[in-house]
Amino acid sequence: MSEVRKQPPTIRDALARVHFRVTLLAVTLAAATMLLVGFISARDAAIDQLGLAGQAASYTAEPALVFDDRNALADALEPLTREREIASLSVRGNDGVELYAWTSPDIGQHFPGEAWLSQAASLPAVEIPVSHQGRQIGTVTVTGSAEGLAHFLARGLASTFASLLVVAFVAWLLARRLQRSIAVPLVEIAKVAHEARVERDFSRRVPGADIAEIQSLGDDFNALLTELEAWQANVRSEQETLMHRATHDALTGLPNRAFFDLRLPDAIGQAAAAGERLAILYLDGDGFKRVNDQYGHAAGDALLIEMARRLAAALGPDDFAARLGGDEFVILLTGENAAGRAARTLQVIVEAMVPPLELPGGDYLQPGVSIGIALFPDHGDEPEALLSHADQAMYLDKERRRSGTDMPSV
């Protein structure tokens, strides 16, 4: 004879029979779950931001490490030190010598117990290698500030404690005569807490209740959800900012080498799947070092910015241009007839560089570039092979253009 399974009691029946401490425990667990979910989400987001900040610092520090210029290194990393989520930032060479070190001066005691909370919310240090031409030349170490997480925990604990006081009073007063007006709001709070924990959905809100104390609890719960939702939106915004810094050149605004290294394999895969060709144009400025030596780095920066502007203006809406570093740029042409458009694009770029650039001192420079072309799959089916072929073609073009001097016309 099969055993008949007894149906469990409803929450209304259960709450009507148990001591008020069960209610207090349930609310405590719901509040603790919300705090834990919010803390884990905020901490995971902070760790992701540290990784992006480390990548941005690695790319920014590369030129200064190459030229062993500590002043330039400090100037390049200074914008990152204004990020309140960063507690310290240091750069070391391959020999272990610390070339740059910064620690936030704002880290300290702001209220009793903050040190304990900061320690509980501590973030791991992130180490990102600094590479140049495929070789590691140093290491960037970034540690995060747990001050924001500590403040979040403090506010959450205070709100939870106040809510528990209200719930304890209500449970003691109404433990023997619980009504539907009490059970339903608690069920709704549990549902919203479950969705926030499982689905990370902080947009839900607890509906109103007929009892003032439960309404107060729901309002506090909704306020916590609003704070988590705002925190999440702010984290997304900061992640987008850091992602842009990590993938774009700060001087010209073009995508950087890291972005291009991610884009090229995808473009090759898409072209191979569609049976199409793609073209890479490798560009190098003519006489850029001489410009820096004769007119100064400000003139060199102005020249790079103008070259990038003219390159972007010369390209179509579907073309992709990036700055690889120094005075080296690369253009990726995809889609139909990409190979046929390569020669026309080369000519358009050459013509775009004809107008001279006026420097702040009144001198004029005519931007000049040497360009090499590589086609997929004609010159290779791997990113390294295509870039190598385009680079060699560019140097052959540079030799043909030099005419005895690498100085652009003045």
Secondary structure as GFF3:
##gff-version 3
##sequence-region A 1 410
A	DSSP	alpha_helix	11	17	.	.	.	ID=ss1
A	DSSP	alpha_helix	20	66	.	.	.	ID=ss2
A	DSSP	alpha_helix	70	77	.	.	.	ID=ss3
A	DSSP	three_ten_helix	78	82	.	.	.	ID=ss4
A	DSSP	beta_strand	86	93	.	.	.	ID=ss5
A	DSSP	beta_strand	98	103	.	.	.	ID=ss6
A	DSSP	alpha_helix	114	120	.	.	.	ID=ss7
A	DSSP	beta_strand	126	132	.	.	.	ID=ss8
A	DSSP	beta_strand	135	144	.	.	.	ID=ss9
A	DSSP	alpha_helix	147	174	.	.	.	ID=ss10
A	DSSP	alpha_helix	180	199	.	.	.	ID=ss11
A	DSSP	alpha_helix	212	247	.	.	.	ID=ss12
A	DSSP	alpha_helix	257	274	.	.	.	ID=ss13
A	DSSP	beta_strand	278	285	.	.	.	ID=ss14
A	DSSP	alpha_helix	288	295	.	.	.	ID=ss15
A	DSSP	alpha_helix	297	314	.	.	.	ID=ss16
A	DSSP	beta_strand	320	325	.	.	.	ID=ss17
A	DSSP	beta_strand	328	333	.	.	.	ID=ss18
A	DSSP	alpha_helix	338	352	.	.	.	ID=ss19
A	DSSP	beta_strand	357	358	.	.	.	ID=ss20
A	DSSP	beta_strand	364	365	.	.	.	ID=ss21
A	DSSP	beta_strand	369	376	.	.	.	ID=ss22
A	DSSP	alpha_helix	383	401	.	.	.	ID=ss23
###
